[in-house]
């Protein structure tokens, strides 16, 4: 193992930004990856007092993240708080006979004078760790414990401010709720289909309004939320309400507090449109002004006396916005303006266009001709009404044949073994085995189905696509969105795609030490597009337009010449595999660069380099010490 003093400083530098948020799956994963890359044992793991938070290296097939701690050695360390080093599988105490790990160091992690978890190093060689290696592990754990203590201090300081901001954010909901429900109710009698469509949209909109937002969102995402809100108001006021939108592209990438614009727009509609005879205009504009991003919401209503506004402190919505900005920006928020900060949007990745010959089964809009092919589908959900709703929607689709229903994962597994099937719609939160665990079993059956998750919770999407889901639907499921999921499964089946093919390629591709460097992914297909999600839209970006990718914790950013976006449901390792053979180079644990987009190589004092990239910011990407030789060979210097 690399146990020099430089290794300790490098690890502290890499892990500090992550562990300052506390001990979580995200921070532990980032820390474990950094430690594993620098130190180089067979495996590195971090756990809390009950479960495995991160595991990198050999043995990850059964030492699974999120599962309870397997080894009695870890449980002993949690109980006695002592540094323990052992050799032999029996001494480690892993119950899996095929476990390759033969030596271990387990060191407690402490915070608030309590043991909160363990740092673990494993080797596959049946030889004891040296005394220096044990001392290194102990010292490193002490440094990580200090970082966790600092995290606790930060968290305690933020709690009061977060509670106040969340309470202010919640004040938006009553206005939004009653106005929107009134709009939907007005359509129930004379246009039931439109009312149903609006109700589904409202469920999605209100889910976001109630969701606990942390940090900031891009202005683009915030404006998407405002546009959804305005759709209800335009149905309410009809031709009386005209919306103007003018935005500079660069301004759309600025970070803003979530749900900060909707009350301003609602204020303009309420006090502009409702108090004016005839049509009214609401304009929403954003632009760059020096180092600031300015967002303006204007209406042509009668307005109000400025002295009355200041005397009353504005309405609830205006006071809310001012107090939230003051809480977030302090001195920068005096008049409701705040300094914008450049930020990426969101993205996730999937394979390129359908191979030649598959277009014959498609028509304009991507839908298959009715009756050309059928999917045999099962519904797995513990709620009878949810099954009934999905059954009714599928009943109107000519390309789906419902072959069974189940209320538990065990019932579903029996059905899948007994009937011919292609597609399974599965809920996530069910009694007994949850939908995620059930999907793993389904995808291990001799006849693997395409899996579509149906749930009211959006936080499981990343894991769903990692498992190989064909799609992920949020309840209440609309007919249009369900048809898109069915079309996706039909396209996969028509093209002979392996089950598990999703918007996130990389599953089942060559990996590990035996993978051929520079070879295309398994099956001979290379990634051609990146799908970028900006608000509710998904946009295809060609791989050759990518300048570089960077990782921060579990967030992977995709940078093009003009924009920066956040990759969704993909790890950097998966992306590296998907982009193999396409002139991409892993310059650093946290960076994957397009060699064709490098404009300059700048030597650094520590005998490494920085790469100046060909994006509008001329970004600089560090090259790790381990990658310098490979870089020189690739670029020929």
N, C-alpha and C positions, 0 to 999 in steps of 0.2 A: 504494500500500500504506500501511496505517496503521503508521508507524514511530516514533511518539512514545515518550518515556520511559515514559509510563503503560502503553503496550502491552507493553513489556518486563516491567514488574512484574506486570501482569495475567497474562502468559503463564507466568512463573516460578511464580506462585501457583497457577495451574491445573495445571501439569505436574509440579510437585514431588512430590505424593502418588503419581503414577504412575511416574515415572522412578526413584524411590527403590527400586523393585523390580527395576531393571536394564533393559536394552534388550531388549524382547521384542515379540511381535506385539501383545499386550494394551497394554503401556505405550506403544508407538509409536503405536498407533491413537488412544489417548486424547490423547497429546501433539499429534499431527498435526491432529486435529479442533479442539483448543483453539487452536493456532497459526493454523490456516486461518480460524477464525471471527474472531479478533482482528485479524490482519494483512490478510486479504482478497485474496491473489493468485489467479490463475486455478486453480492447483493447488499443493498442498503434499505433500511426500513425505519419508519417513524410511526409510533402508535400513541393513542391517548390511553386512558386508564381502562378502556373496554374494547376498543376495536383498532384495526389497522387503518391508519390514515394515508400511508404511502408505502409502496414497495417497488423497488427498482432493481432488476437483475434476475438471475436464475431463481426459480421457485415461485415466480409470480403467477403460475398457473393454479396454485392452491393457496398461497398466501395472498388472498384477494382483498383489495381495498374495500373498506366498508364492512367486512366480515369480522366476527369476533377474533380476538387474539388466539392463535393456534398453539403456541409453545408454552410449556409450563415454565421455561426459563424466564420469559418476559413477565409472567405473572408473579414469579418469585421476586424479581427485581422491583416490581411495583409495590410489593408488600414490604420488602426489607430495605429498599432504597440504596442497595449496594451495587457497585460496579462488578459485573460477573463476566468471566471469560471461561469458555469450556470448549471441548472438542468431542466429536462423536455425535451421531444422530440421536442416540438415546439420551445423551446429556442435554442436547438442545430441547428435546421433548416434542418434536414435530410428529404428529400421529400418522402422517402420510409416508408410507414405506419408500416410495420412489423419490422423496425429497433429496435433492443433490447437495444440500448444505451440510457441511461436516465440522465447522468451527464457528464460534460466535462470540462477539462482545456485546453485552447489553448494558447500557448506561442510562440512569434515570434523568429525566428532564424535570426541572422544578420551577415553580412560579408561586408567589404568595406563600412561600415557605412550605409548600406542599408538592408532592410528586404528581405531575400532571400527564406524564407520558414517558416514553423511552425512545432512545436512539440506538439502532442496532446495526452492526456490521457482521456480514457472513462471508465465509470462504468455502469453496468446494473441496479444498485439499484438507485431508484429515491430519492437520498439524496445528499445534497451539499457536495463538497469536503471541508475538513477542511482548515483553514488558513495555517497550517504547510505544508499541501500537496501542496497548491498553491505556497508557498514560495519555497518548494523543486523543483517543476516543473520549476519555474522561474530561480532558481540558476542552475539547470541542463542545461536549455536552454542556459544560459550565458556561461557555460563551453563548450557546444557543439559549440557555436558561436566562441569561442576562437580557437577551433580546426579547424573550417572552415576558420578563418582568416589565421592560419598557413598554411592551404592547399593552399590558394591563393598565399601566398609568395612562397611556393615550386613550384607551377605551373608556376608562372612568371619566376622563375629562370631556369626552365627546357625548356621553350618555345624556347629560342634561340638555345640551344644545340640540341633539337629535330628537329627543322627546318633544321639545318645543316646536321644532320644524315640522315633525310628523303631525302634530296636533293642528298646526296651521294648514298643512296640506289637506287634512281631512275636512276642513271647513268648506272646501270647494264642493264636496260631494252633495250636500242637500240641494243647492241651487241646480246643479247638473241633473240630479235624480228626478226632481219634480217636473222641471221643464221638459225633459226628454220623455218621461212617461206620459205626460199630457199630450205630447206630439204623437206618440204611438197610439194612444187611446183614440185620438181623433180619426184614425184610419181603420180602426177595427171593424166598424159596421159596413163601410162601403168599399173597402179594399183590403180584404183579409190577407191576401198574399203579400202585399206591400208591408202590412203591419207585422207579419211574421218575419219578413226580411229585416225590417228595422229593429225588431226585438233581438234577433241574432246579433246584429251589428252592435246594438246597445250593450248586450252581454259582454262582448269582447272589449268594448270601450270602457265599460264600468269596471271590468276586471283590472284593466290597467290603472284606472283611477284609484282603486283600492289597494293596489299592489304596493308593498313597501319598497320605495325607490331609494337607492343609496347612491351618493355621488351625483354625477351629472349625466345628461344625455346630449346627443348632438342636436343642434337647432333644427336640422332636417327631420329628426324623429319627433321633436316637439311640434313642429308645424304639421306633420302627418296626423298627430293626435288632434290638433286644432281643426284640420280639414274634416276629420270624421265628426267632430262636434258640430261643425258648421253645416254638415249635410242635414242634420235634424232641424237646425234653425231654418234652412232654406225650404224644407218641406213645410215648416210651420208658417213662414211668411210669404212663400211663393215668390212672385215677381217683385214684391216690395223690397227684397234684399238682394243687393249686388255685391259680390266680393271681388276685390282686386288684390292680386299677389305679385309683388316685385321683389326679387331676392338676388343678390350677388352670389355666384356659386361658392366663392371662398367663405362667405359668411355662414353658409349652411353647415360647415364643419366645426363651427365654434361650439364649445360646451356651455350648456345652460342648465339651471336647476329644473328638474322634471315638473311638469304641470304648472309652469310659471306663466305661460301665455294665455291659457284658456280663460282664466277669470278676467283678463284684460279684454279679450275678444267678446266674452259674454257681457261685460260692462258696456262695450261699444254697441252691441246689438240691443241690449235692454234699454239703454238711455238714448240711443240714437234712433233705431228703427221704430220702437213702440211709441215714441213721442213725436213722430214726424208723419205728416199726411203725405201719401204718395210713396214713391220709391226712395230707398236710402242706400248709401254706399258705405262699406267698411273696407278699409285698405290695410293690408299687413305688408310691411316692407322691412328689409334688412340689408345692411351694407357695411363695408369696412370704412372706418374713419380713423386714420392713423393706426395706433395700436389697439383701438377699440372696435368692437362689433356693436352696432346700433340696431335695435329692433324697435320699430314704431307701429303702433296700432291706432288708426284714426277712423273717425266717422264724420258724416256731414250732418249730424243731428243738431238740436238747439244748443247743446252744451249746458254748462252751469256756471254760476258765479264763482270765480277762483277763490274769493274770500270765504264763500260758504263751504267750498271743498276743504280748504285748510282748517276751517273752524270745526268741521265735522270729522276731519281725519279721513275723508273719502268714504266710500262704501266698504262693506265687508271685504269684497274682492280686492279692492285697491289697497286697503290696509294690510290684507293678507300678503299681497305681493311685496309691499314695502318692508314688512317685518321679516319675511323670508329672505329677501335680498340682504337686509341688514344683518340677519343672523349668519348668513353665508359669507358676505363680503365686507362687513363692518363699514369702514370709512369709504369704500368704493361705491356704496349704494345710495348715496344721499338723495338723488332725484330719480331713482328707479333704473338708472343705467348701471351696467357693470362691465368689466373688462372681459371680453371673450377670450377663450383659449382654444387653439386648434385641436381638433380631436377626430378620430376615425368614426365611421359608422359601423354597421354590423354585417357579417358575411358568413357563409359556409360554402363548402366545396362539393362538387360532384363531377361525374364523368362528362365527357364531351358529347357531341351530337350522336344520334343513333347511327350505327354502321350502315353501309349501303345495303339496300334490299329491304330495309325495315319500313321505308316510307309507304310501301304498298298497302300496309295495314292501317294507314293513317289518312286523315283528311284535314281540311283546313280547321285550325283551332286545336289540333292534336287529339281529337276524339276518334275512336274507332267506329266504323260503320256498325249500326245496330245489328246484332245477330251474327257478326263476323266471328266472334270468339266470346266465350263465356268464362267467367271466373266463378269457381265454386267456393263460397264463403261461409265462415263460421263467425258467430258473435259470442264474445266472452265478456260478461259484465254481471256483477252481483245484483244490480238494480233492475228489476223487471221493467220499469218505465223506460230506462235508458235502452234496454234491448228492444222494447216495442218501438221506440222512436227510430232507432237505426233500422229495424226490420221494415217499417213503413217507407223510409226513404229508399232503401235498397229494392223494395218491391216495385218501384216505378222505373228501375233501371233494367233495360233489356239485356245488358251484358253481364249481369250478376245473377247467380242462382244460389239462394240460401240453402245450405245443406245441414245446418245444425246450430243450436244455441247451447251455451253452458253458463252456469253461474259461478263456477270455480275453476281454477287452473287444472285441478285433477280431473274434473269432468271433461274439460276441453282436450286434455291429452288422450283420454280414452276415445273421444270422438274422432280425433285426428288419426288415430291408429285404425279406426273402423271404417271411415268414409273417405272417398276421393275428395281432395280439397286443393285449393290454390292460395287462398287468402284468409287471414284471421284478423278480425277487429277485436282488440283486447283493451280493456280498461286497465288502469295502473293500480289504483288504490282499491284492493279487494281483500276481504278477510282471508286468513290463511296465507297462501303464497301470493305475493303481489304480481302485477302484470309484467314487471321487468324480469323477475326470476322465471316466470312462466314462459316469456319469449325466449329466454336462453334454452329452455327445455324444448320448445317447439322447433327452434332452429337446429336442434341436435337430432331430430327425428329422421328416419330414412327418407321420407318425403317431406322436405322442408317447405313450409308455407311462406308466402310474403306476409309480413306483419305490419299492421297499421294500428298505432296506439290511439285510443280515444279517451280523453281525460279532461278534467276541468283545471288541471295544473300545468303551467308552462315550464316549470323549473326542471322537468325531467327530459326535456327535448334533447339536450346534448348527449346524455347517456343513451337515449333511445336510438339516435343515429349511429352512435358507436357500436351498439349491439347489432345494427344492420336493419333497422326499420325501413320499410318502404315509404312511410309517411307518418305524420304526427298531427292529429286533429284535436282541436280544443272544443269542449262542450259549451253550449249546445251546438251540435254539428249542423251546419246548413247543407242543403241539398247540393248547391253548387260546389262547395268545398269537398263534399264527399265524392262527387263525380270526378273531381280532379285527382283524388287519391285512387279511385278505381281506374281512371285512365292511365295513371302512372304504373299501376300493377299490370294492366293490359299491355302497355308498351314493353315492360320488362319481360312478360311472358312471351309476347310476339317475337321479341328479339332473342329469345333463348337465354336471357340473363340468369346467372346463378342467383338463387335466393340469398338475400342479404345485401344485394346491390342497392345502394341508396344514394342520396345526394352527397354522401361522404365516401369516396372511394378510398381504398387503402386496406379494407377488410379482406383478409386472405391473401395479401400480396407478399412477395418475398421479403423477409426481414431476418435480422440476426446476423451472426458472423458468417454464415454460409451464403448470404445474399450476394449476387453479383453486382459490383459497383458499376453504375452507369447503365444497367440494364433496364428496359421498360418494365412496368408492373406485370404481374402474372396475367397470362392471357394475351400478351402482346399489345394491349391497348395502352395508349399514353393519355395522360390527362390533357385536355385541350382548353377547358374553360374553368373559371372560378365563378361561382354564383354569389353575388353580393346582395345582401338584404339591406335595403335602406328604408326604414319604416316598414310599411306593408308591402313594398315592392321588392322584387328579386330580379337582379340585372346580371346578365352574363358578361364576364370580363375575360378576354383571351389571356392565356398563360404568358404569351410573349410580351404582353403589356405590363406584367408584374415587374417591378424594380427589385423589391426585396420583401421578405417576411420577417417579422420579429415577434418574440413571445414575452409576455409579462404575466407570470403565474400560469393560469390556464387560458389566458386570452392571447390569441395569435392575430397579429395585425398584418394585413396585406396592403402594401404600398405600391401605387402605380405612379405614372408621371405626374398626375394631377391630384389624386385623392389618396386618402388612407382609410382603410376599412377594417373591421374586426372579423376574423374568420370564426365561423360558428361550428361547434361539434367536431373539431379536428385538433389533434395535437401536432406539434411541430414534427415529431417523428413520422406520423402518418403522412403529413404533407411532403416531407422529404422523400418518402418512399413513392408517393404518387407522382412526384416531379422528377424522379430519377431518369437519367438519360436526356434531360431537357435543358442542359447548360445551367443548372442550379447547383450552388456550392454551399455547404454548411460551414460558414466562416466562423461560427461561434455557437455555443450551446443555444443562444437566444436569437440567432440570425441565420437566415437562408437567403442567399443573394443570387440574382440573375447575372451571370458572368458577362453577358452582353450589355448590361446596364452600368458597368463600372467605368467611370471616367478618369479616376486617378487612384494610385496606391501611395499612401503617405506613411513613411517609416515612423515608428514611435520609439521613445527612449528605452522601453523595456524589451527591445528586440522583436517587437511584433509590428503590426501594420493597422492602418485605418483605410477603409475603402470609401472613396467619395462616389456617391451613387447619382445616377442620372434622373433625379426627380426634381420638382420645382424648388425644393428646399436644399438641394445638394446635400442630402443626408450623409452622415459619416457612420459607417458600420465598423465595429471593432473586429479584429481577427484574433482568435485565441492563440496562445503560444503553441498549442498542439496542432493547429491547422496551418501554421506558417509554411512548413515544408511543402505540403500539398498545394497551397496557393501558388508558391513559386513554380512548382512543376506545371500547374495548369496554365499560368500566364507566361511562363518561359523567362523568368529573370532570376 
